[in-house]
Amino acid sequence: MAVHRLTFPTTEEAIRELRAGDEVTVDGHVIGIRDRTQIRIFDQGVEPPMDLRGAFLLHTAPGVRKLGTDAEGRGRYEKVCIGTTTSARMVRFTEPLGERYGVRAICGKGGFPDEAIEPMRRLGMVYFAIVGGAAALETTQIEEIEEVAWEELMPECLWKFRVKDFGPLTVGIDAHGNSLYHDVQAEANRRLEGILERL
């Protein structure tokens, strides 16, 4: 296992340096995204108002407090609690996020099923595992909510967070076809077969 520090947005070359099981700490920007946001982009054909090239996407619908609006009428928000939500139900968006927008990393709760492995390998993407239930810690690692788009989808808007020392995260799926989730499931199935044989 290697230890890395990455600043996002980042490049495909930097992502291909990572291997499943590596530890990563993140600085820079993380984009919060969730089901309704991706449905708007891919099912309804609306282009995202934020640049997703090289991005790290966090599956979240954060708890925030509205502070007011800026000169353009956009909301200004402060963080209250920013955690993750389950990723598996959003796996169908993985390939188009990489192919059309150049997204480099996705992070959420619970991992991705095997159908994400090949698109991530081909497109140079990773899935970061994060400790479940660690929203309080994650929130302290988010320095500021810099931008919010599609506020009418609240809380499933597009969020631009500035982060420092975000993590540590574990590379759950790398850009070389390796998946810790697949490996754990395969080992569990192997052990289950052994248990059943002894019954």
Biotite code that builds the C-alpha atoms (Angstrom):
import biotite.structure as struc

atoms = struc.array([
    struc.Atom([0.000, 0.000, 0.000], chain_id="A", res_id=1, res_name="MET", atom_name="CA", element="C"),
    struc.Atom([1.293, 3.450, -0.961], chain_id="A", res_id=2, res_name="ALA", atom_name="CA", element="C"),
    struc.Atom([0.298, 6.808, 0.520], chain_id="A", res_id=3, res_name="VAL", atom_name="CA", element="C"),
    struc.Atom([-0.553, 9.733, -1.782], chain_id="A", res_id=4, res_name="HIS", atom_name="CA", element="C"),
    struc.Atom([-1.631, 13.353, -1.578], chain_id="A", res_id=5, res_name="ARG", atom_name="CA", element="C"),
    struc.Atom([-3.616, 14.656, -4.559], chain_id="A", res_id=6, res_name="LEU", atom_name="CA", element="C"),
    struc.Atom([-4.975, 18.063, -5.457], chain_id="A", res_id=7, res_name="THR", atom_name="CA", element="C"),
    struc.Atom([-8.207, 18.137, -7.478], chain_id="A", res_id=8, res_name="PHE", atom_name="CA", element="C"),
    struc.Atom([-8.945, 18.748, -10.263], chain_id="A", res_id=9, res_name="PRO", atom_name="CA", element="C"),
    struc.Atom([-6.277, 16.299, -11.414], chain_id="A", res_id=10, res_name="THR", atom_name="CA", element="C"),
    struc.Atom([-5.079, 14.398, -14.475], chain_id="A", res_id=11, res_name="THR", atom_name="CA", element="C"),
    struc.Atom([-5.582, 10.884, -15.776], chain_id="A", res_id=12, res_name="GLU", atom_name="CA", element="C"),
    struc.Atom([-1.844, 10.303, -15.356], chain_id="A", res_id=13, res_name="GLU", atom_name="CA", element="C"),
    struc.Atom([-2.046, 11.077, -11.633], chain_id="A", res_id=14, res_name="ALA", atom_name="CA", element="C"),
    struc.Atom([-5.037, 8.758, -11.214], chain_id="A", res_id=15, res_name="ILE", atom_name="CA", element="C"),
    struc.Atom([-3.265, 5.876, -12.951], chain_id="A", res_id=16, res_name="ARG", atom_name="CA", element="C"),
    struc.Atom([-0.525, 6.095, -10.315], chain_id="A", res_id=17, res_name="GLU", atom_name="CA", element="C"),
    struc.Atom([-3.023, 4.861, -7.714], chain_id="A", res_id=18, res_name="LEU", atom_name="CA", element="C"),
    struc.Atom([-3.612, 1.205, -6.874], chain_id="A", res_id=19, res_name="ARG", atom_name="CA", element="C"),
    struc.Atom([-6.469, -0.485, -5.046], chain_id="A", res_id=20, res_name="ALA", atom_name="CA", element="C"),
    struc.Atom([-5.721, -0.349, -1.322], chain_id="A", res_id=21, res_name="GLY", atom_name="CA", element="C"),
    struc.Atom([-3.620, 2.825, -1.504], chain_id="A", res_id=22, res_name="ASP", atom_name="CA", element="C"),
    struc.Atom([-4.318, 5.648, 0.945], chain_id="A", res_id=23, res_name="GLU", atom_name="CA", element="C"),
    struc.Atom([-5.069, 9.104, -0.445], chain_id="A", res_id=24, res_name="VAL", atom_name="CA", element="C"),
    struc.Atom([-5.504, 12.519, 1.169], chain_id="A", res_id=25, res_name="THR", atom_name="CA", element="C"),
    struc.Atom([-7.120, 15.217, -0.954], chain_id="A", res_id=26, res_name="VAL", atom_name="CA", element="C"),
    struc.Atom([-6.733, 18.986, -1.219], chain_id="A", res_id=27, res_name="ASP", atom_name="CA", element="C"),
    struc.Atom([-8.333, 21.405, -3.652], chain_id="A", res_id=28, res_name="GLY", atom_name="CA", element="C"),
    struc.Atom([-11.929, 21.026, -4.761], chain_id="A", res_id=29, res_name="HIS", atom_name="CA", element="C"),
    struc.Atom([-14.575, 18.343, -4.418], chain_id="A", res_id=30, res_name="VAL", atom_name="CA", element="C"),
    struc.Atom([-17.897, 18.502, -6.270], chain_id="A", res_id=31, res_name="ILE", atom_name="CA", element="C"),
    struc.Atom([-20.954, 17.289, -4.356], chain_id="A", res_id=32, res_name="GLY", atom_name="CA", element="C"),
    struc.Atom([-23.446, 15.428, -6.552], chain_id="A", res_id=33, res_name="ILE", atom_name="CA", element="C"),
    struc.Atom([-26.367, 13.052, -6.075], chain_id="A", res_id=34, res_name="ARG", atom_name="CA", element="C"),
    struc.Atom([-29.187, 11.209, -7.864], chain_id="A", res_id=35, res_name="ASP", atom_name="CA", element="C"),
    struc.Atom([-31.348, 14.135, -8.992], chain_id="A", res_id=36, res_name="ARG", atom_name="CA", element="C"),
    struc.Atom([-28.348, 16.082, -10.224], chain_id="A", res_id=37, res_name="THR", atom_name="CA", element="C"),
    struc.Atom([-27.186, 13.218, -12.426], chain_id="A", res_id=38, res_name="GLN", atom_name="CA", element="C"),
    struc.Atom([-30.710, 12.473, -13.636], chain_id="A", res_id=39, res_name="ILE", atom_name="CA", element="C"),
    struc.Atom([-30.930, 16.105, -14.773], chain_id="A", res_id=40, res_name="ARG", atom_name="CA", element="C"),
    struc.Atom([-27.615, 15.841, -16.629], chain_id="A", res_id=41, res_name="ILE", atom_name="CA", element="C"),
    struc.Atom([-27.981, 12.434, -18.268], chain_id="A", res_id=42, res_name="PHE", atom_name="CA", element="C"),
    struc.Atom([-31.707, 11.644, -18.418], chain_id="A", res_id=43, res_name="ASP", atom_name="CA", element="C"),
    struc.Atom([-32.940, 15.177, -19.051], chain_id="A", res_id=44, res_name="GLN", atom_name="CA", element="C"),
    struc.Atom([-29.967, 16.311, -21.170], chain_id="A", res_id=45, res_name="GLY", atom_name="CA", element="C"),
    struc.Atom([-29.077, 19.459, -19.212], chain_id="A", res_id=46, res_name="VAL", atom_name="CA", element="C"),
    struc.Atom([-25.401, 20.429, -19.291], chain_id="A", res_id=47, res_name="GLU", atom_name="CA", element="C"),
    struc.Atom([-23.857, 20.872, -15.828], chain_id="A", res_id=48, res_name="PRO", atom_name="CA", element="C"),
    struc.Atom([-23.086, 24.499, -14.941], chain_id="A", res_id=49, res_name="PRO", atom_name="CA", element="C"),
    struc.Atom([-19.782, 23.500, -13.285], chain_id="A", res_id=50, res_name="MET", atom_name="CA", element="C"),
    struc.Atom([-16.656, 22.243, -15.022], chain_id="A", res_id=51, res_name="ASP", atom_name="CA", element="C"),
    struc.Atom([-16.257, 18.538, -14.175], chain_id="A", res_id=52, res_name="LEU", atom_name="CA", element="C"),
    struc.Atom([-12.960, 17.952, -15.997], chain_id="A", res_id=53, res_name="ARG", atom_name="CA", element="C"),
    struc.Atom([-10.518, 16.234, -13.684], chain_id="A", res_id=54, res_name="GLY", atom_name="CA", element="C"),
    struc.Atom([-13.062, 16.377, -10.878], chain_id="A", res_id=55, res_name="ALA", atom_name="CA", element="C"),
    struc.Atom([-13.546, 14.442, -7.660], chain_id="A", res_id=56, res_name="PHE", atom_name="CA", element="C"),
    struc.Atom([-17.286, 13.814, -7.172], chain_id="A", res_id=57, res_name="LEU", atom_name="CA", element="C"),
    struc.Atom([-18.697, 13.156, -3.709], chain_id="A", res_id=58, res_name="LEU", atom_name="CA", element="C"),
    struc.Atom([-22.073, 11.426, -3.409], chain_id="A", res_id=59, res_name="HIS", atom_name="CA", element="C"),
    struc.Atom([-23.770, 13.713, -0.914], chain_id="A", res_id=60, res_name="THR", atom_name="CA", element="C"),
    struc.Atom([-26.831, 15.782, -0.066], chain_id="A", res_id=61, res_name="ALA", atom_name="CA", element="C"),
    struc.Atom([-25.304, 17.952, 2.630], chain_id="A", res_id=62, res_name="PRO", atom_name="CA", element="C"),
    struc.Atom([-26.830, 19.565, 5.661], chain_id="A", res_id=63, res_name="GLY", atom_name="CA", element="C"),
    struc.Atom([-26.217, 23.305, 5.279], chain_id="A", res_id=64, res_name="VAL", atom_name="CA", element="C"),
    struc.Atom([-27.405, 26.677, 6.599], chain_id="A", res_id=65, res_name="ARG", atom_name="CA", element="C"),
    struc.Atom([-28.298, 29.475, 4.180], chain_id="A", res_id=66, res_name="LYS", atom_name="CA", element="C"),
    struc.Atom([-26.532, 32.743, 4.977], chain_id="A", res_id=67, res_name="LEU", atom_name="CA", element="C"),
    struc.Atom([-28.173, 34.896, 2.318], chain_id="A", res_id=68, res_name="GLY", atom_name="CA", element="C"),
    struc.Atom([-27.658, 35.601, -1.359], chain_id="A", res_id=69, res_name="THR", atom_name="CA", element="C"),
    struc.Atom([-24.894, 37.185, -3.405], chain_id="A", res_id=70, res_name="ASP", atom_name="CA", element="C"),
    struc.Atom([-25.212, 40.086, -5.864], chain_id="A", res_id=71, res_name="ALA", atom_name="CA", element="C"),
    struc.Atom([-26.425, 37.681, -8.600], chain_id="A", res_id=72, res_name="GLU", atom_name="CA", element="C"),
    struc.Atom([-29.118, 36.230, -6.331], chain_id="A", res_id=73, res_name="GLY", atom_name="CA", element="C"),
    struc.Atom([-27.295, 32.937, -5.731], chain_id="A", res_id=74, res_name="ARG", atom_name="CA", element="C"),
    struc.Atom([-27.452, 31.410, -2.285], chain_id="A", res_id=75, res_name="GLY", atom_name="CA", element="C"),
    struc.Atom([-24.493, 31.527, 0.094], chain_id="A", res_id=76, res_name="ARG", atom_name="CA", element="C"),
    struc.Atom([-24.258, 28.572, 2.463], chain_id="A", res_id=77, res_name="TYR", atom_name="CA", element="C"),
    struc.Atom([-22.256, 27.383, 5.411], chain_id="A", res_id=78, res_name="GLU", atom_name="CA", element="C"),
    struc.Atom([-21.657, 23.752, 6.245], chain_id="A", res_id=79, res_name="LYS", atom_name="CA", element="C"),
    struc.Atom([-23.511, 22.007, 9.066], chain_id="A", res_id=80, res_name="VAL", atom_name="CA", element="C"),
    struc.Atom([-22.922, 18.325, 8.317], chain_id="A", res_id=81, res_name="CYS", atom_name="CA", element="C"),
    struc.Atom([-21.573, 16.983, 5.042], chain_id="A", res_id=82, res_name="ILE", atom_name="CA", element="C"),
    struc.Atom([-21.504, 13.212, 4.818], chain_id="A", res_id=83, res_name="GLY", atom_name="CA", element="C"),
    struc.Atom([-21.845, 10.630, 2.064], chain_id="A", res_id=84, res_name="THR", atom_name="CA", element="C"),
    struc.Atom([-24.701, 8.622, 0.648], chain_id="A", res_id=85, res_name="THR", atom_name="CA", element="C"),
    struc.Atom([-24.812, 5.129, -0.884], chain_id="A", res_id=86, res_name="THR", atom_name="CA", element="C"),
    struc.Atom([-23.118, 4.984, -4.273], chain_id="A", res_id=87, res_name="SER", atom_name="CA", element="C"),
    struc.Atom([-24.347, 1.709, -5.792], chain_id="A", res_id=88, res_name="ALA", atom_name="CA", element="C"),
    struc.Atom([-27.647, 3.091, -7.051], chain_id="A", res_id=89, res_name="ARG", atom_name="CA", element="C"),
    struc.Atom([-25.729, 5.734, -9.073], chain_id="A", res_id=90, res_name="MET", atom_name="CA", element="C"),
    struc.Atom([-23.343, 3.321, -10.812], chain_id="A", res_id=91, res_name="VAL", atom_name="CA", element="C"),
    struc.Atom([-25.031, 3.793, -14.209], chain_id="A", res_id=92, res_name="ARG", atom_name="CA", element="C"),
    struc.Atom([-23.680, 7.339, -14.389], chain_id="A", res_id=93, res_name="PHE", atom_name="CA", element="C"),
    struc.Atom([-20.024, 6.275, -14.004], chain_id="A", res_id=94, res_name="THR", atom_name="CA", element="C"),
    struc.Atom([-19.202, 5.719, -17.668], chain_id="A", res_id=95, res_name="GLU", atom_name="CA", element="C"),
    struc.Atom([-20.806, 8.908, -19.028], chain_id="A", res_id=96, res_name="PRO", atom_name="CA", element="C"),
    struc.Atom([-19.220, 10.986, -16.245], chain_id="A", res_id=97, res_name="LEU", atom_name="CA", element="C"),
    struc.Atom([-15.800, 9.785, -17.345], chain_id="A", res_id=98, res_name="GLY", atom_name="CA", element="C"),
    struc.Atom([-16.450, 9.691, -21.069], chain_id="A", res_id=99, res_name="GLU", atom_name="CA", element="C"),
    struc.Atom([-18.277, 12.995, -21.554], chain_id="A", res_id=100, res_name="ARG", atom_name="CA", element="C"),
    struc.Atom([-16.922, 15.104, -18.729], chain_id="A", res_id=101, res_name="TYR", atom_name="CA", element="C"),
    struc.Atom([-13.519, 13.684, -17.792], chain_id="A", res_id=102, res_name="GLY", atom_name="CA", element="C"),
    struc.Atom([-14.383, 13.015, -14.151], chain_id="A", res_id=103, res_name="VAL", atom_name="CA", element="C"),
    struc.Atom([-11.420, 11.338, -12.413], chain_id="A", res_id=104, res_name="ARG", atom_name="CA", element="C"),
    struc.Atom([-12.687, 10.212, -8.990], chain_id="A", res_id=105, res_name="ALA", atom_name="CA", element="C"),
    struc.Atom([-15.961, 9.286, -7.321], chain_id="A", res_id=106, res_name="ILE", atom_name="CA", element="C"),
    struc.Atom([-16.470, 8.786, -3.598], chain_id="A", res_id=107, res_name="CYS", atom_name="CA", element="C"),
    struc.Atom([-19.422, 7.669, -1.544], chain_id="A", res_id=108, res_name="GLY", atom_name="CA", element="C"),
    struc.Atom([-20.674, 5.065, 0.845], chain_id="A", res_id=109, res_name="LYS", atom_name="CA", element="C"),
    struc.Atom([-20.623, 1.324, 0.254], chain_id="A", res_id=110, res_name="GLY", atom_name="CA", element="C"),
    struc.Atom([-18.662, 1.085, -2.989], chain_id="A", res_id=111, res_name="GLY", atom_name="CA", element="C"),
    struc.Atom([-19.594, 0.289, -6.574], chain_id="A", res_id=112, res_name="PHE", atom_name="CA", element="C"),
    struc.Atom([-20.599, -3.085, -8.052], chain_id="A", res_id=113, res_name="PRO", atom_name="CA", element="C"),
    struc.Atom([-18.466, -4.855, -10.635], chain_id="A", res_id=114, res_name="ASP", atom_name="CA", element="C"),
    struc.Atom([-20.083, -3.049, -13.576], chain_id="A", res_id=115, res_name="GLU", atom_name="CA", element="C"),
    struc.Atom([-18.021, 0.049, -12.680], chain_id="A", res_id=116, res_name="ALA", atom_name="CA", element="C"),
    struc.Atom([-14.672, -1.736, -12.943], chain_id="A", res_id=117, res_name="ILE", atom_name="CA", element="C"),
    struc.Atom([-14.232, -1.793, -16.730], chain_id="A", res_id=118, res_name="GLU", atom_name="CA", element="C"),
    struc.Atom([-15.348, 1.805, -17.428], chain_id="A", res_id=119, res_name="PRO", atom_name="CA", element="C"),
    struc.Atom([-13.052, 3.055, -14.666], chain_id="A", res_id=120, res_name="MET", atom_name="CA", element="C"),
    struc.Atom([-10.124, 1.079, -16.067], chain_id="A", res_id=121, res_name="ARG", atom_name="CA", element="C"),
    struc.Atom([-10.722, 2.273, -19.622], chain_id="A", res_id=122, res_name="ARG", atom_name="CA", element="C"),
    struc.Atom([-11.381, 5.918, -18.766], chain_id="A", res_id=123, res_name="LEU", atom_name="CA", element="C"),
    struc.Atom([-8.777, 6.421, -16.032], chain_id="A", res_id=124, res_name="GLY", atom_name="CA", element="C"),
    struc.Atom([-11.053, 6.826, -13.009], chain_id="A", res_id=125, res_name="MET", atom_name="CA", element="C"),
    struc.Atom([-11.017, 5.659, -9.395], chain_id="A", res_id=126, res_name="VAL", atom_name="CA", element="C"),
    struc.Atom([-13.553, 5.079, -6.662], chain_id="A", res_id=127, res_name="TYR", atom_name="CA", element="C"),
    struc.Atom([-12.512, 6.245, -3.200], chain_id="A", res_id=128, res_name="PHE", atom_name="CA", element="C"),
    struc.Atom([-13.810, 4.422, -0.140], chain_id="A", res_id=129, res_name="ALA", atom_name="CA", element="C"),
    struc.Atom([-14.550, 6.596, 2.869], chain_id="A", res_id=130, res_name="ILE", atom_name="CA", element="C"),
    struc.Atom([-15.309, 5.558, 6.433], chain_id="A", res_id=131, res_name="VAL", atom_name="CA", element="C"),
    struc.Atom([-19.056, 5.318, 6.962], chain_id="A", res_id=132, res_name="GLY", atom_name="CA", element="C"),
    struc.Atom([-20.462, 7.460, 9.757], chain_id="A", res_id=133, res_name="GLY", atom_name="CA", element="C"),
    struc.Atom([-17.534, 9.886, 9.645], chain_id="A", res_id=134, res_name="ALA", atom_name="CA", element="C"),
    struc.Atom([-19.545, 12.914, 8.486], chain_id="A", res_id=135, res_name="ALA", atom_name="CA", element="C"),
    struc.Atom([-18.478, 15.007, 11.479], chain_id="A", res_id=136, res_name="ALA", atom_name="CA", element="C"),
    struc.Atom([-14.811, 14.537, 10.564], chain_id="A", res_id=137, res_name="LEU", atom_name="CA", element="C"),
    struc.Atom([-15.408, 15.050, 6.840], chain_id="A", res_id=138, res_name="GLU", atom_name="CA", element="C"),
    struc.Atom([-17.223, 18.307, 7.583], chain_id="A", res_id=139, res_name="THR", atom_name="CA", element="C"),
    struc.Atom([-14.168, 19.707, 9.390], chain_id="A", res_id=140, res_name="THR", atom_name="CA", element="C"),
    struc.Atom([-12.039, 18.924, 6.317], chain_id="A", res_id=141, res_name="GLN", atom_name="CA", element="C"),
    struc.Atom([-14.274, 21.051, 4.081], chain_id="A", res_id=142, res_name="ILE", atom_name="CA", element="C"),
    struc.Atom([-13.019, 24.620, 4.369], chain_id="A", res_id=143, res_name="GLU", atom_name="CA", element="C"),
    struc.Atom([-15.766, 26.379, 2.445], chain_id="A", res_id=144, res_name="GLU", atom_name="CA", element="C"),
    struc.Atom([-18.785, 25.921, 0.197], chain_id="A", res_id=145, res_name="ILE", atom_name="CA", element="C"),
    struc.Atom([-17.592, 28.011, -2.741], chain_id="A", res_id=146, res_name="GLU", atom_name="CA", element="C"),
    struc.Atom([-20.452, 27.542, -5.177], chain_id="A", res_id=147, res_name="GLU", atom_name="CA", element="C"),
    struc.Atom([-23.910, 26.004, -5.428], chain_id="A", res_id=148, res_name="VAL", atom_name="CA", element="C"),
    struc.Atom([-25.754, 25.314, -8.689], chain_id="A", res_id=149, res_name="ALA", atom_name="CA", element="C"),
    struc.Atom([-29.325, 24.172, -9.306], chain_id="A", res_id=150, res_name="TRP", atom_name="CA", element="C"),
    struc.Atom([-30.548, 25.294, -5.882], chain_id="A", res_id=151, res_name="GLU", atom_name="CA", element="C"),
    struc.Atom([-34.071, 24.192, -6.777], chain_id="A", res_id=152, res_name="GLU", atom_name="CA", element="C"),
    struc.Atom([-32.856, 20.597, -6.341], chain_id="A", res_id=153, res_name="LEU", atom_name="CA", element="C"),
    struc.Atom([-31.890, 21.311, -2.704], chain_id="A", res_id=154, res_name="MET", atom_name="CA", element="C"),
    struc.Atom([-30.206, 19.463, -1.101], chain_id="A", res_id=155, res_name="PRO", atom_name="CA", element="C"),
    struc.Atom([-29.295, 17.448, -4.227], chain_id="A", res_id=156, res_name="GLU", atom_name="CA", element="C"),
    struc.Atom([-27.692, 20.436, -5.944], chain_id="A", res_id=157, res_name="CYS", atom_name="CA", element="C"),
    struc.Atom([-24.221, 20.613, -7.435], chain_id="A", res_id=158, res_name="LEU", atom_name="CA", element="C"),
    struc.Atom([-21.892, 21.779, -4.658], chain_id="A", res_id=159, res_name="TRP", atom_name="CA", element="C"),
    struc.Atom([-18.334, 23.021, -4.993], chain_id="A", res_id=160, res_name="LYS", atom_name="CA", element="C"),
    struc.Atom([-16.406, 22.441, -1.775], chain_id="A", res_id=161, res_name="PHE", atom_name="CA", element="C"),
    struc.Atom([-12.871, 23.626, -1.063], chain_id="A", res_id=162, res_name="ARG", atom_name="CA", element="C"),
    struc.Atom([-11.132, 20.938, 0.995], chain_id="A", res_id=163, res_name="VAL", atom_name="CA", element="C"),
    struc.Atom([-7.878, 20.454, 2.857], chain_id="A", res_id=164, res_name="LYS", atom_name="CA", element="C"),
    struc.Atom([-6.578, 17.145, 4.254], chain_id="A", res_id=165, res_name="ASP", atom_name="CA", element="C"),
    struc.Atom([-9.783, 15.406, 3.105], chain_id="A", res_id=166, res_name="PHE", atom_name="CA", element="C"),
    struc.Atom([-9.540, 11.774, 4.109], chain_id="A", res_id=167, res_name="GLY", atom_name="CA", element="C"),
    struc.Atom([-7.654, 9.606, 4.432], chain_id="A", res_id=168, res_name="PRO", atom_name="CA", element="C"),
    struc.Atom([-9.476, 7.765, 1.664], chain_id="A", res_id=169, res_name="LEU", atom_name="CA", element="C"),
    struc.Atom([-8.811, 4.256, 0.362], chain_id="A", res_id=170, res_name="THR", atom_name="CA", element="C"),
    struc.Atom([-8.677, 3.471, -3.358], chain_id="A", res_id=171, res_name="VAL", atom_name="CA", element="C"),
    struc.Atom([-11.529, 0.974, -3.561], chain_id="A", res_id=172, res_name="GLY", atom_name="CA", element="C"),
    struc.Atom([-11.488, 0.620, -7.372], chain_id="A", res_id=173, res_name="ILE", atom_name="CA", element="C"),
    struc.Atom([-8.428, 1.671, -9.339], chain_id="A", res_id=174, res_name="ASP", atom_name="CA", element="C"),
    struc.Atom([-7.832, 2.518, -13.013], chain_id="A", res_id=175, res_name="ALA", atom_name="CA", element="C"),
    struc.Atom([-6.194, -0.884, -13.650], chain_id="A", res_id=176, res_name="HIS", atom_name="CA", element="C"),
    struc.Atom([-9.208, -3.155, -13.220], chain_id="A", res_id=177, res_name="GLY", atom_name="CA", element="C"),
    struc.Atom([-8.762, -3.910, -9.518], chain_id="A", res_id=178, res_name="ASN", atom_name="CA", element="C"),
    struc.Atom([-11.601, -3.664, -7.004], chain_id="A", res_id=179, res_name="SER", atom_name="CA", element="C"),
    struc.Atom([-11.440, -4.273, -3.265], chain_id="A", res_id=180, res_name="LEU", atom_name="CA", element="C"),
    struc.Atom([-15.221, -4.730, -3.306], chain_id="A", res_id=181, res_name="TYR", atom_name="CA", element="C"),
    struc.Atom([-14.953, -7.518, -5.875], chain_id="A", res_id=182, res_name="HIS", atom_name="CA", element="C"),
    struc.Atom([-12.137, -9.183, -3.943], chain_id="A", res_id=183, res_name="ASP", atom_name="CA", element="C"),
    struc.Atom([-14.025, -9.093, -0.636], chain_id="A", res_id=184, res_name="VAL", atom_name="CA", element="C"),
    struc.Atom([-17.165, -10.520, -2.252], chain_id="A", res_id=185, res_name="GLN", atom_name="CA", element="C"),
    struc.Atom([-15.188, -13.304, -3.950], chain_id="A", res_id=186, res_name="ALA", atom_name="CA", element="C"),
    struc.Atom([-13.498, -14.230, -0.659], chain_id="A", res_id=187, res_name="GLU", atom_name="CA", element="C"),
    struc.Atom([-16.840, -14.173, 1.170], chain_id="A", res_id=188, res_name="ALA", atom_name="CA", element="C"),
    struc.Atom([-18.344, -16.510, -1.439], chain_id="A", res_id=189, res_name="ASN", atom_name="CA", element="C"),
    struc.Atom([-15.350, -18.853, -1.152], chain_id="A", res_id=190, res_name="ARG", atom_name="CA", element="C"),
    struc.Atom([-15.700, -19.018, 2.628], chain_id="A", res_id=191, res_name="ARG", atom_name="CA", element="C"),
    struc.Atom([-19.453, -19.512, 2.388], chain_id="A", res_id=192, res_name="LEU", atom_name="CA", element="C"),
    struc.Atom([-18.941, -22.517, 0.124], chain_id="A", res_id=193, res_name="GLU", atom_name="CA", element="C"),
    struc.Atom([-16.596, -24.010, 2.718], chain_id="A", res_id=194, res_name="GLY", atom_name="CA", element="C"),
    struc.Atom([-19.117, -23.444, 5.506], chain_id="A", res_id=195, res_name="ILE", atom_name="CA", element="C"),
    struc.Atom([-21.937, -25.000, 3.496], chain_id="A", res_id=196, res_name="LEU", atom_name="CA", element="C"),
    struc.Atom([-19.807, -28.064, 2.704], chain_id="A", res_id=197, res_name="GLU", atom_name="CA", element="C"),
    struc.Atom([-19.313, -28.674, 6.437], chain_id="A", res_id=198, res_name="ARG", atom_name="CA", element="C"),
    struc.Atom([-23.037, -28.553, 7.212], chain_id="A", res_id=199, res_name="LEU", atom_name="CA", element="C"),
])
